[in-house]
Amino acid sequence: MEKKYFFFDIDGTLTDRSNHQVVPSALETLHQLEKNGHFVAIATGRAHYKAEKFTKANGFSNMVCNGGNGLVIHNEFVENISLDTEGCRKIIHQAEELGYGWCAAVDDTKDVYMTDDLFLRQVGKRKEPTRYIIDDALNVDEMDHFLKIYVAVPKEEEERLTSKELIGHLRFEPEYLMFQPDNKRGGILKMMERLHGDIKDVVVFGDDYNDLDMFCPEWFSIAMGNGCQELKDAADYVTETNLNDGIQKACRHFGWI
């Protein structure tokens, strides 16, 4: 059997969104893929410290994390590239000029740093477990390592923040914009380079808009039946929903298990 390199999104692909648990047939399938000699990895936008809890709990040892900027191979955290420093500084300075609060993650923890509590007053606490560290002596121009930035610009005012195009950004909440890596494809390419694998043997599974980046012509892309239509349109194959054993059915269909 020809060896394949599988990369799976987490939320809505591997997991049931209602309880955040891995669909049992999906977990069984991933471990069977490994037994059959294939390479299996997670591909997620989550920071390493968050994703690591998931991988350890489910027995996975490889992942592309931090939106493509982090790599874990055989449980070794081999890379975690920060965002463009100058771009981050410009975004923060413009946010301050426009009166928007901000906070920044600078290390692989739940800590975020800010110079005042404006972000919290404008947005409130984030849904994700976060420790807010306020340091009025913090000098943005002396910070040289940014993993994520959060700016309290409402959706309807987003166009005011013209510097936002300097760094990849996503919006999961209407109250603030999140600047983070959005390059799963790049992370997969770096992983394959380290593994000395052929990219034509890559297979990716996803379900949502943030997976579009890794649905590309260089390899084989599978969209979940519960996925967004745009992703299905970009896929080489659309399987059943994740709760209807879509991962397992696709892998059986192509003879990988």
C-alpha positions as CSV (number, residue, x, y, z in Angstrom):
1,M,0.0,0.0,0.0
2,E,1.3,3.4,-1.0
3,K,2.1,5.6,2.1
4,K,-0.1,8.6,2.5
5,Y,0.4,11.7,4.8
6,F,-2.9,12.6,6.4
7,F,-3.7,16.0,8.0
8,F,-7.0,16.4,9.9
9,D,-8.7,19.6,11.1
10,I,-10.1,19.3,14.6
11,D,-13.4,21.1,15.2
12,G,-16.2,19.8,13.1
13,T,-14.0,17.4,11.3
14,L,-12.6,15.1,14.0
15,T,-14.9,16.3,16.8
16,D,-18.6,16.6,17.5
17,R,-19.1,20.3,17.9
18,S,-21.8,19.7,20.5
19,N,-19.5,18.0,23.0
20,H,-16.0,18.7,21.6
21,Q,-15.2,15.0,21.7
22,V,-13.6,13.0,18.9
23,V,-16.1,11.0,16.9
24,P,-15.4,7.4,18.0
25,S,-15.2,6.1,14.4
26,A,-12.8,8.9,13.5
27,L,-10.5,8.1,16.4
28,E,-10.5,4.4,15.5
29,T,-9.8,5.3,11.8
30,L,-6.8,7.5,12.6
31,H,-5.1,4.9,14.7
32,Q,-5.8,2.2,12.0
33,L,-4.2,4.5,9.4
34,E,-1.1,4.6,11.5
35,K,-1.1,0.8,11.9
36,N,-1.3,0.6,8.2
37,G,1.9,2.6,7.8
38,H,0.5,6.0,7.0
39,F,1.5,9.2,8.6
40,V,-1.2,11.0,10.6
41,A,-1.2,14.5,11.9
42,I,-3.5,17.2,13.2
43,A,-3.8,20.5,11.3
44,T,-5.2,23.2,13.5
45,G,-5.2,27.0,14.1
46,R,-4.9,26.4,17.8
47,A,-1.9,27.4,19.7
48,H,0.5,24.6,20.6
49,Y,-0.3,24.6,24.3
50,K,-4.0,24.2,23.5
51,A,-3.6,21.6,20.8
52,E,-1.1,19.5,22.8
53,K,-3.9,18.7,25.3
54,F,-6.0,17.4,22.5
55,T,-3.3,15.3,20.9
56,K,-2.1,13.8,24.1
57,A,-5.6,12.9,25.2
58,N,-6.2,11.1,21.9
59,G,-2.8,9.5,21.3
60,F,-1.7,11.6,18.4
61,S,2.0,12.5,18.0
62,N,2.2,14.8,15.0
63,M,0.6,18.2,14.3
64,V,0.7,21.4,12.3
65,C,-0.5,24.0,14.9
66,N,-0.7,27.7,15.5
67,G,-2.3,28.2,12.1
68,G,0.6,26.5,10.3
69,N,3.5,28.3,12.1
70,G,4.0,25.5,14.6
71,L,5.2,21.9,14.0
72,V,5.2,18.9,16.2
73,I,6.8,15.7,14.9
74,H,6.8,12.5,17.0
75,N,5.9,14.6,20.0
76,E,8.8,17.0,19.5
77,F,7.9,20.7,19.2
78,V,10.3,21.5,16.4
79,E,9.1,24.9,15.2
80,N,6.9,27.9,16.2
81,I,7.4,30.9,14.0
82,S,6.1,34.3,15.3
83,L,4.1,36.9,13.3
84,D,5.9,39.7,11.4
85,T,7.1,42.0,14.2
86,E,6.9,45.3,12.3
87,G,3.4,44.5,11.0
88,C,2.2,43.7,14.5
89,R,3.6,47.0,15.9
90,K,1.9,49.0,13.2
91,I,-1.5,47.3,13.9
92,I,-1.2,48.0,17.6
93,H,-0.2,51.6,17.1
94,Q,-3.1,52.2,14.7
95,A,-5.5,50.5,17.2
96,E,-4.3,52.8,19.9
97,E,-4.8,55.9,17.6
98,L,-8.3,54.8,16.8
99,G,-9.2,54.1,20.4
100,Y,-9.4,50.3,20.3
101,G,-8.0,48.1,23.1
102,W,-5.6,45.3,22.3
103,C,-3.8,42.5,23.8
104,A,-1.0,40.2,22.6
105,A,0.1,36.7,23.1
106,V,3.9,36.5,23.1
107,D,4.6,33.0,24.3
108,D,3.0,29.5,24.1
109,T,0.7,30.0,27.2
110,K,-2.7,31.3,28.0
111,D,-1.1,34.7,28.9
112,V,-1.9,37.9,27.0
113,Y,-0.2,41.2,27.6
114,M,-1.7,44.7,27.4
115,T,-0.7,48.2,28.6
116,D,-4.2,48.9,30.1
117,D,-7.6,47.4,30.5
118,L,-9.2,49.0,27.5
119,F,-9.6,45.7,25.6
120,L,-11.4,44.2,28.7
121,R,-13.7,47.3,29.0
122,Q,-14.6,47.2,25.4
123,V,-15.0,43.5,24.9
124,G,-15.0,41.8,28.2
125,K,-13.2,38.5,28.9
126,R,-12.6,36.1,26.0
127,K,-14.4,32.8,26.0
128,E,-11.1,31.0,25.8
129,P,-9.3,30.6,29.2
130,T,-7.0,33.6,29.3
131,R,-4.8,35.3,31.9
132,Y,-4.7,39.0,31.3
133,I,-1.4,40.7,32.3
134,I,-1.6,44.5,32.4
135,D,1.8,46.3,32.3
136,D,1.7,50.1,31.8
137,A,5.5,50.1,31.2
138,L,5.1,47.7,28.2
139,N,6.7,49.2,25.1
140,V,5.3,47.8,21.9
141,D,8.4,49.0,20.0
142,E,10.6,46.9,22.2
143,M,8.5,43.7,21.8
144,D,9.9,41.5,19.1
145,H,7.9,38.3,19.4
146,F,4.2,38.1,18.7
147,L,2.2,34.9,18.3
148,K,-1.3,36.4,18.3
149,I,-2.9,39.9,18.6
150,Y,-6.5,40.7,19.6
151,V,-7.9,44.1,18.7
152,A,-11.3,45.3,20.1
153,V,-12.5,46.6,16.7
154,P,-16.2,45.8,16.1
155,K,-17.2,44.1,12.9
156,E,-19.0,47.1,11.6
157,E,-15.9,49.3,12.1
158,E,-13.3,46.9,10.9
159,E,-12.5,48.9,7.7
160,R,-11.2,51.7,9.9
161,L,-8.3,49.5,10.9
162,T,-6.5,49.8,7.5
163,S,-3.3,48.2,8.8
164,K,-5.2,44.9,9.3
165,E,-4.0,43.6,5.9
166,L,-0.4,43.5,7.2
167,I,-1.1,40.3,9.1
168,G,-3.5,37.4,8.5
169,H,-6.7,37.8,10.6
170,L,-9.9,36.0,11.5
171,R,-13.0,37.0,13.2
172,F,-14.8,34.5,15.4
173,E,-16.5,37.0,17.6
174,P,-18.3,40.3,16.5
175,E,-16.5,42.3,19.2
176,Y,-12.9,41.8,18.2
177,L,-10.5,40.8,15.4
178,M,-7.9,38.2,15.9
179,F,-4.5,38.3,14.2
180,Q,-2.9,34.9,13.9
181,P,-1.2,32.7,11.4
182,D,-3.6,31.4,8.7
183,N,-1.3,29.2,6.7
184,K,-2.0,25.5,7.3
185,R,-0.9,24.8,3.7
186,G,2.5,26.3,4.5
187,G,2.8,24.3,7.7
188,I,2.0,21.1,5.8
189,L,4.6,21.9,3.2
190,K,7.2,22.5,5.9
191,M,6.2,19.2,7.6
192,M,6.5,17.3,4.3
193,E,10.0,18.8,3.8
194,R,11.1,17.6,7.2
195,L,9.7,14.2,6.5
196,H,11.2,14.0,3.0
197,G,7.7,13.0,1.7
198,D,6.2,13.7,-1.7
199,I,3.4,16.3,-1.5
200,K,1.3,14.4,-4.0
201,D,0.8,11.8,-1.2
202,V,-0.8,14.3,1.1
203,V,-4.5,13.9,2.0
204,V,-6.3,16.7,4.0
205,F,-9.7,16.6,5.8
206,G,-11.6,19.7,6.8
207,D,-15.0,21.3,7.2
208,D,-14.9,25.1,7.4
209,Y,-13.7,28.3,5.8
210,N,-10.4,28.3,7.8
211,D,-9.5,25.0,6.0
212,L,-9.7,26.5,2.5
213,D,-6.0,27.4,2.8
214,M,-5.0,23.7,2.8
215,F,-7.4,22.6,0.1
216,C,-5.1,23.1,-2.9
217,P,-4.3,21.3,-6.2
218,E,-1.0,19.9,-5.0
219,W,-2.6,17.1,-3.1
220,F,-6.0,15.4,-2.3
221,S,-8.6,17.3,-0.3
222,I,-11.7,15.8,1.4
223,A,-14.5,17.9,2.7
224,M,-16.8,16.7,5.4
225,G,-20.5,16.4,4.6
226,N,-21.2,18.9,7.3
227,G,-18.7,21.4,5.9
228,C,-19.4,24.8,4.3
229,Q,-20.3,24.8,0.6
230,E,-17.2,26.8,-0.4
231,L,-15.0,24.1,1.0
232,K,-17.0,21.3,-0.7
233,D,-16.6,23.2,-4.0
234,A,-12.9,23.2,-3.5
235,A,-12.6,19.5,-2.5
236,D,-11.6,16.5,-4.6
237,Y,-14.1,14.4,-2.7
238,V,-17.0,15.1,-0.3
239,T,-17.7,12.4,2.3
240,E,-20.5,11.9,4.8
241,T,-20.9,14.2,7.8
242,N,-18.4,13.6,10.6
243,L,-21.1,12.3,12.9
244,N,-22.2,9.9,10.2
245,D,-18.7,8.3,10.2
246,G,-17.5,10.4,7.3
247,I,-13.8,10.0,8.0
248,Q,-14.0,6.3,8.3
249,K,-16.2,5.9,5.2
250,A,-13.8,8.0,3.1
251,C,-10.8,6.0,4.2
252,R,-12.5,2.7,3.5
253,H,-13.7,4.1,0.1
254,F,-10.2,4.8,-1.0
255,G,-8.7,1.6,0.5
256,W,-6.5,3.3,3.1
257,I,-7.9,1.1,5.9
